[in-house]
């Protein structure tokens, strides 16, 4: 796949604060809670899905070289 086919990564205003709520009933680190809350945003989830697809496709094409 070509790089220009992927959407631009989302940009958030400086000082943007994420709502972080740790899971109840067990340990969850601050970082895990932050990432989980960020992935609730559709634009971030789509950006990360596209990045994973790009990485997976490039990694597969390099092994055949």
Buried (B, 14 or more C-beta within 10 A) or exposed (E): EEEEEBEEEEEEEEEEEEEBEBEEEEEBEEEEBBBBBBEEEEEBEBBBEBEEEBEEEEEEEEEEE
